[in-house]
Amino acid sequence: MKARRAPLACARGLGLSFLALVSIPLSVLAIVSICLVPVGVGVFTTPPLIKAVRAQADLRRLLAATWSGVRIRAPYRPLPADRRTGVTGQVELCAFLLKDRATWRDLLWLQVDMVAGYLTALLAFAFVPYGIEGSVLAAGVWRPIVGAAGTYWYGFIPIDSQTRAFLAALLGFGFIALGLFLSPVLLRTHFLLARAFLDPTPTMALAERVQRLTETRHDAVDTSAAELRRIERDLHDGAQARLVAMGMSLGTVEALIEKDPAQAKKLLAAARANSAEALSELRDLVRGIHPPVLAERGLGDAVRALALRMPMPVEVTVELTGRAAEPVESAAYFAVSEVLTNAAKHAGAARMWLDLHHEDGMLRIAVTDDGRGGARTSPDGGLGGVERRLGTFDGILAVSSPVGGPTMVTMEIPCTLSAPRPTG
């Protein structure tokens, strides 16, 4: 892989240099369009141009993560859901985009990209081809060139003889070696330069975090209220109803115990069966609130127990060196439970894989199935509920589910692990 990395970086540098040139017309058109906003024309041309600028920036974010492992977050404010149509809606959209600080940072990045971005990308490409040129001069290629145009300079070497052609070849090999070393560095420098302008500032990141925490707080309150209603409903329809029936049966037994002992015994047996069923329902209810295996054995054993209850085989891999905080463990457990249940019900899978590990301050969970694919995250769906549950802890959920499968659901929750808590 390392042997292929430098030539790939060289070729990618050439592609990035062309992308950087695209920033020139984009920048000119966007700035001219914004200048025309006061006369009305820019109101209609600015939004599509800003979207094009954002598409250019998003492509650079994607390439940064894919090619150099540089993560650049998108700081754009979500467009309002209740936008109006017509001219009024266009004016509001234009004003919204121009009020977004990320728009102006993107325009500033275009100016940097067309100059510094272009140079770093071009340099990532140029050393190796230039070195190849010098290395082939020694094969006699210099003769027709010098014969047609006189002395040919390669770097600082004037080539007018075979001896100097050999010196140029040595210099060319040096350029190739330098290029193979510098190309990945220059490519990463290009993306780090882009990150300085495209990544949200601390103020923007803080505002986004406050907005996210506000939304997830409301979601957490709604989820808690729904959970309390579910517990109340389960108690009313299950254990409470059985306990009321038991009380009525015992009252009847009290009246019949002297008159009809046989019937009283039957009623007592039925009351005992009802008490056992009520106890079982209460245990199930408590297990749904906080499973005992989670509290006693930790998240790893709890998800293994979940996997054993699935109707298809689930291969579980757990790499945890300690215990997360109880709320985090509980959120992760119920998220895994929901994802496994969804896959079992809707994916048509024959097998599933569950990977759970902690790395770089993140609890990472991946659930994969070999089902039909096509899974999507919707606000009212099970995965939407999982996303809201994780959002309470600043966690994220990502779904990759092409039609035909496989489906992979990835979850991440920032947390630290403590030493395993004693079990008894």
N, C-alpha and C positions, 0 to 999 in steps of 0.2 A: 504493500500500500504506500509506504514512504517513497519507494522508487517512482511510483506513478504520480505522486502528489505534486512534484515540481513541474513536470511537463503539463499537467492539468492546470496548474496555477498560471502557467505561461499562456495557454490557450484561453483560459477564462479572462485573463487580463486584456486580451484583444477584444473579446466580446464586451467587457465592461467599458472599454474605451469608446466603442460605438454607442453604448447606452449613455455614456456621459455626454456625447455629442448631441444626443436627442434632447438633453436638458437645455440646449441653447434655444431652439425654436419654442420649446415649451415655456421657458422663462420669458422670452420676448412677447409671445402671444398673451400670456397670463397678465403681464404687467400692463400691456397696452389695453387689454380688456378692462382691467380694474380702473385705469385712467378714464375709460369711456363710461363708467358707471354713472357719473353725474349727468351725462347727456341722455341716459336711458338705454343706449345700445348695450353697454356692459352688463346691465342687469340680466340680459338673456344669454350673453356669451361667457360670462364669468363662471357660473356654476359648472357647466361641462368642462371648462378648462381646468378648474380647480380639481374636479374629479380625475382628469387626465394626469395632473401633477401628483395627486395622491396615488394613482395607479403606478406611476413611475417610482414613487417612494416605496410603495408596498412591494414592488418587484425587487427593489434593492434590499428591502428587509428580508425577503424570502431568500435571495441569493446569499446574503450575509450569513444567515443561519445555516443554509445548506452547504456552502462552499468553505466557510471559515469558522463556523461555530460561534459567530458574533450575533447575539440576540438584540434586536432593536424593536422596542415596543411601539405600538401604534397609539398615539395620544389623542386621536380625533374624538370629538364629542358626537354621540349618536344623533342622527337627524331626528327632529321631532316627529312623533307618530301621527299627530293630527294636523299635518300640513294642509293648507288650502290649495286649491287648484287655480289655474288662470294666471292673469298678470299679478294679482295680489300675492298668490302663492309663490310666484317666481321672485318677486321683490323680497319676500320674507326669507326664502331660501338663500338668496344672494347675501342678504344682510347676516343671516345666521353663519354662513361660511366665512364671511369676512370678519366676523367677531371672534371666530375661533383662532386662538393664538397659534395653533398648530399649522394653520394655513400660511401664516407669515413666516414661520420657521421653515416650512417646506420651500417657500420662494427664496429664502436666504440660502437654503441648502443647494438649490439649483445653481446659484451663482458660484458657490464653492465647487460644486460637482463639475461644472463645465470647465473649470481651470485646474484646481488641485486634484479633483477626482479623476479627471482625464489624464493628467500627468502620471499619477501613481498607477493607474491601470495600464497606461501605455508602457511605462518603465517595467512593469511586471511582465510584459510581453517582449519588450525590445531586445533585452540582453542576449537571449538565446539565438534568435534569428541573426542578429548582428555577429555573434560569435561563429555561427555556422558559415556565414559569408567569408569571414577571415580564414576559417579552416579549409575552405575549398580553393582558396587562391593558390595554395601551394601545388595544386594538381595541374597547374599550367593555365588556369582560367585567366590569370593576370595578363598573359601575353596579348590576346586580341583586344583587351580593354585598354592597355597601355598603347598598343599600336594605333588604336582609333582616337584616343583622347589624350595621349601623353601620360605623364607620371600620375599614378593613381594613389591617393592617400587612404590608408586604412588606419583609423585612429591617428596616431602620431608617426606612423611608419610610411615613408614614401616608397612605393613599390616600383622598382625599375630593374629588378634582377630576381633570379630564382632564390638567392640567399635571403633577400628581404621578403620574398613571398613566404619562405619558411618561418621567418620571424613573425610575419602577420598571422600565419596559421597558429603559432604558439600563443600569440595574443588572443586569437579567436577562441582557442580552447579555454583560455583564462576567462573570457567573457561568458562562455557557456557555463563554466563552473560557477562564476559569480551569479549568473542568471538563475541557475538551478537552486542556488542558496537564497537569493533575494526575492524570487518571484512569489513564494508563499508569504514572505514577510510583507512585501509591498501590497499584495492582495488583501491581507488582513488590515494593513494600514489604511487602505482605501475604505474598507467597511467601518473601521473605527472612526475615521473622519466623518463618514455618513452618520454614524451613531451620535456623534457630538451635536448634530443638528436635528436629526430625526427622532431621537429618543426623547420622551417627555422630560421636562425640567423637574427638579424636586418639587416646585410649587404645583406644577400640573399633575405630577404623580400623587401628591398629597390630596389635591382636589378630587382626583379620580377615586382615590381610596376612600375619602370621606363619603362621596356619592355611593360607592359600592357598599360601604358599611351601613349607610342609611337604608339602602334597598334591602340588604340582607337582614337588617334588624327587623324591618317590617315583615319580611318573609319568615323570620324565626318566630315572631309573635304569632303570625297566622298559623304556622305549622304547629306551634305549641297549643294554640286554641283548638285546632283540628284534632290534635292528639288527645287532648283532654275530653273532647266530645266523643271521640272513639272509645276511650276508656269508660266514660259514663254510659255509653250505649251498650258496650259489652257487658258491663256489670248489671245494667238494668235488664237486658234481654237474656243473660246467661245465669251467672251465679245468684243474683238477687232473686230471679224468678224461681230458681230451684230451692233457695232457702225459704221463700214464702210458701211454696208447695210443701216443703218439709214441715214447716210450722203447722200448717193445716192438717197434714197427715198425723202429726203427733197429737193434735187436739182430738182428732177422731179416735186415735188409739186410746187416749185417756178415757174417752166415753165408752169404748168397747171392751176395755181390758177385762172387765168382770162379766159383761154380758156375753161377749163372743170372743174368747181368747184366740181362737184360730184365725179369725179375721184380723184381730189386732196384731198377730205375728206377721201376717202378710203385709200389713201396712208398715210395720217396723222394718221389715226387709226392704220394702220399696223406699222408705225414708233413708235407710243406710246406703242404698244404691244412689239415691239422689245426692246424699252428702259426699259420696266418693266422686260423682261427676262434677259437683260444684267445686270440690277441692281441685280436681284436674283442670277445670276451666280457670280457676284463680291462678293456678301455677302457669298455665299458658299465657294468661294476661300479664303476670309479673315478668315472664320470660320475654314478652313482647316489649315491655317497658325497658328492661335492662337484663339481658340474659345472664343467668348465674355463671355460665362458663366464661363469659367475657370478664366479669368481675374477678373470678377466681383464677383463671388460667391465662388471661390476656387475649389480645386481638388475634394472634396467630392461631391458637387452638380454637378460638371461637369461629373463625372463618373455615377452618378444617371441618368443624362440626356442621357448619352450614353446607359445605360441599357434600358431605355424606348424605344429607337429606335431599339432594337434588335427584331428579328422576334419570339423569344421564351421568356418565363418568365426568368428574371434574378433577383435573390434575392441579394440585396446589403446590406452589413454591413460596416459602416464607423465609425471609432473611431479616430478622429484627434482633437487635442486641439489647433491647430493654423495652420498657413500657412507655407509651405516650400518655398524656393527660387523659383522665376518664372521659371528659366530653368529646375529645378528639377520637378516642377509641370507639365510643358509642356512635358518633357520626360516621366513622369509617365502616363500622360493622353493618349498620343499617343501609348504608350506601351499597356495600357489596351484596347484601341480602336482596335489595331492590333490583340491582343489575342482573344478578343470577336468576332471580324469579322472572324478570322480563325476558331474558334469553330463553329460559325453559318454556315460557308460555307462547312466545311469538316468533322466535328465530327458526324453529324447526331444526335445531342443532342436534347432532349426535354426540358431540363431545365439547367440553369447555376447558379452558386453561385459566388459572388464577395465579397471578404473580404479585407478591406483597413484599416490599423492601423499603428501607430507609436510607436516603443518600442525600448529602449536601443540604441537610436541614429540611428535607421534604419526605413525607410519607407518600410513597408512590404505589399505586394499585393499578394493575392492568388485568382486565377480564376479556378474554378472547373466545369466540365460538366459531364453529364451522357451519353456521346456519345460512339462511338465504340472503342475509344482508338487508340493506335498505332502512336501517334504523335511523331515526332522526330525533333531535331534542326539541320538544314542544313544551310551551308553558304549562299545559294541562296534563302532560304525560308523566310517566314514571321517571324518565331520565331528567325531565325538567325539575321534578321534586328533588332528585338527587343533587342536581346542580345548585338548587337553592339551599339545601342542607349543607353542602360543602362551602357555599359562599359565606355562611355564617362564620366560618373559620378562615376566611380568605383563601379557600381552596378553589380549585378549578376542575372542570370536567371536559374532556374532549372525546368525540365520537368519530371513528373512521369505519364506515359501513357501506362499501360499494355494493351495488345490486349484484346478487350472486354470492356475496360474502368474500372473505370472512369479515366478522365484525369485531373491532377492538374498542373497548371503552377504557380510557385512561383517566385516572383521578389522582390529584396531587393535593396534599394538605401540608402547609408549613407547620412544623412542630419539632420539638427536641425529645429525645428518648432518655428516660431515667433508668436506673438499675431496676431489674425485675422486682415487683412487689411480692412479699411473702404470701403464700397461698394458704397458710393455716397456722 
